[in-house]
């Protein structure tokens, strides 16, 4: 059975992994008879009110919050071993830009969590596919930009310009399309960067996982 590692960044669009994107990815993996294992870094993050879109001043444990999305079946990212998995996937949500990286605060001068960067780099070196949704491709842009990868962040947005400045080629895609970089084995889809309906999220995620399944 093929095994897919999924890196989460909390729970919820404003301060964690986007719930629709995450669940649609897990469903698409399961539908194809593959197995998933979720991971997250062990760290604290700043909580946002999802109604007001404002920071609450509260801090919570990232891996504990992320566990809500996978019924507690989660491991610390430091335990990720590339040899145990066939591919890696990073759902989007502001957690990817705030908790897994500093893109939300620093733009193209961003840094990436060391454990996340290590997982991405080792998976790429091993020649295994990596999928990323929504804003998460910015993590690939920062870590793998020296390989001139092709990714998508939807349209001609600021994030796309920042990815280009980091060495990427940017492909314009709609919400359900998948950008496929065969050379670097990267698969990306815009999801809520451009999507307006939840059905587009599930279709785009399914398309991404199908392309990843084919590439394994």
C-alpha positions in Angstrom: 0.0 0.0 0.0 1.3 3.4 -1.0 1.8 5.8 2.0 1.4 9.6 1.9 2.7 12.0 4.5 0.6 15.1 5.1 2.1 18.1 7.0 -0.5 20.1 8.9 -0.2 23.6 10.4 -3.0 23.7 13.0 -6.7 23.7 12.4 -8.6 26.4 10.5 -8.1 28.8 7.6 -7.1 31.9 9.6 -4.3 30.3 11.7 -3.9 26.7 10.7 -4.5 24.2 7.9 -7.6 25.0 5.8 -10.2 22.4 6.8 -11.8 21.9 3.4 -8.4 21.5 1.7 -7.1 19.1 4.3 -10.2 16.8 4.4 -10.5 16.8 0.7 -6.8 15.7 0.4 -7.3 12.9 3.0 -10.4 11.7 1.2 -8.7 11.7 -2.2 -5.8 9.7 -0.8 -8.1 7.1 0.9 -10.3 6.8 -2.3 -7.3 5.5 -4.2 -6.5 2.8 -1.6 -3.5 4.7 -0.3 -2.7 5.4 3.4 -2.0 8.8 4.9 -0.1 9.8 8.0 -0.4 13.3 9.3 2.5 15.2 10.9 3.0 18.6 12.4 5.8 20.6 14.1 5.7 20.8 17.9 5.4 24.5 18.6 3.0 27.2 19.7 1.1 29.5 17.4 -1.0 32.6 17.7 -4.8 32.0 17.6 -7.1 34.0 15.3 -10.8 34.6 15.7 -12.2 33.1 12.5 -15.2 35.4 12.5 -13.4 38.7 13.0 -10.1 37.7 11.4 -8.2 39.1 14.3 -5.5 37.7 16.6 -7.0 36.9 20.1 -3.7 37.1 22.0 -4.0 33.4 22.9 -1.4 30.8 22.0 -2.1 27.1 21.5 0.0 24.0 20.7 0.2 23.5 16.9 0.2 19.7 16.8 -2.7 19.4 19.3 -4.8 21.7 17.2 -3.8 19.9 14.0 -4.9 16.6 15.5 -8.5 17.8 15.3 -8.4 17.3 11.6 -7.2 13.7 11.7 -9.0 12.3 14.7 -5.8 12.4 16.8 -3.8 10.3 14.3 -0.8 12.6 14.1 2.9 12.5 14.8 5.6 15.1 15.5 7.2 16.2 12.2 10.6 15.4 13.6 9.6 11.7 13.3 9.1 12.0 9.5 11.3 9.5 7.6 11.3 9.9 3.9 12.1 6.2 3.3 8.7 5.3 4.9 6.6 7.3 2.5 5.9 7.5 -1.2 4.9 11.2 -1.4 4.4 14.3 0.7 1.5 16.7 0.7 1.0 20.2 2.2 -2.5 21.6 2.4 -3.0 25.3 2.5 -4.5 27.8 4.9 -2.8 30.7 6.7 -1.0 28.2 9.0 1.3 27.4 6.0 2.2 31.1 5.8 2.3 31.8 9.6 3.2 28.6 11.4 5.2 26.6 8.8 6.8 29.6 7.4 7.0 33.4 7.9 5.6 34.3 4.5 2.6 36.1 6.0 5.0 38.4 7.9 8.1 38.7 5.7 6.9 38.1 2.1 9.7 36.9 -0.2 12.2 37.4 2.7 10.4 34.5 4.4 12.0 31.6 6.3 10.6 28.1 6.6 10.3 26.0 9.7 13.5 23.9 9.8 11.6 20.6 10.2 9.3 21.5 7.3 12.2 22.5 5.1 14.1 19.3 5.9 11.1 17.1 5.0 10.5 19.0 1.7 14.2 18.9 0.8 14.7 15.2 1.7 11.6 14.2 -0.2 12.7 16.1 -3.3 16.2 14.6 -3.1 14.7 11.1 -2.9 12.8 11.8 -6.1 9.4 11.4 -4.5 6.4 13.6 -5.4 5.4 16.6 -3.3 1.9 18.2 -3.5 1.0 21.6 -2.2 -2.3 23.5 -2.2 -3.3 27.2 -1.9 -0.5 29.3 -0.3 1.6 26.2 0.6 3.5 26.3 -2.7 5.3 29.3 -1.3 7.1 26.8 1.0 8.3 24.9 -2.1 9.3 28.2 -3.7 11.5 29.1 -0.7 13.0 25.6 -0.1 13.4 24.5 -3.8 13.6 27.8 -5.6 17.2 27.0 -6.7 15.8 24.2 -8.8 13.7 26.7 -10.8 10.5 24.7 -10.2 7.1 25.4 -11.8 4.3 26.0 -9.4 0.9 27.7 -9.3 -0.7 30.1 -6.8 -3.6 30.8 -9.1 -3.5 34.1 -11.0 -1.1 37.0 -11.3 -1.1 37.7 -7.5 1.6 39.1 -5.2 2.4 35.6 -4.0 3.1 34.6 -7.7 5.4 37.5 -8.1 7.2 36.6 -4.9 7.6 33.0 -6.0 9.1 34.1 -9.3 11.6 36.3 -7.4 12.6 33.2 -5.5 13.4 31.3 -8.7 10.1 29.7 -9.7 8.2 29.6 -12.9 4.6 30.5 -12.2 1.7 28.8 -14.1 -1.7 30.5 -14.1 -4.3 27.9 -13.1 -8.0 28.0 -12.1 -9.3 26.5 -8.8 -9.5 22.9 -10.1 -6.4 22.7 -12.3 -3.1 21.2 -11.3 0.3 22.5 -12.2 2.6 19.5 -12.8 6.4 19.9 -12.7 7.5 16.5 -13.9 11.2 17.2 -13.6 11.0 18.2 -9.9 8.0 16.0 -9.2 6.0 18.9 -7.8 2.2 19.2 -8.0 0.3 22.3 -7.0 -3.2 23.6 -7.2 -4.6 27.1 -6.2 -7.6 26.0 -4.1 -8.8 28.9 -2.1 -6.3 31.3 -3.6 -9.0 31.6 -6.4 -11.8 29.1 -5.5 -15.3 30.5 -4.6 -17.0 27.2 -3.9 -16.2 24.2 -1.7 -16.9 21.9 -4.6 -14.0 23.4 -6.4 -11.7 22.6 -3.5 -12.7 18.9 -3.5 -12.3 18.7 -7.3 -8.9 20.4 -7.3 -7.7 18.2 -4.4 -8.9 15.1 -6.1 -7.1 16.1 -9.4 -3.9 16.8 -7.5 -3.9 13.5 -5.7 -4.7 11.7 -8.9 -1.7 13.3 -10.6 0.4 12.4 -7.5 -0.9 8.8 -7.6 0.1 8.6 -11.2 3.6 10.0 -10.6 4.4 7.6 -7.7 
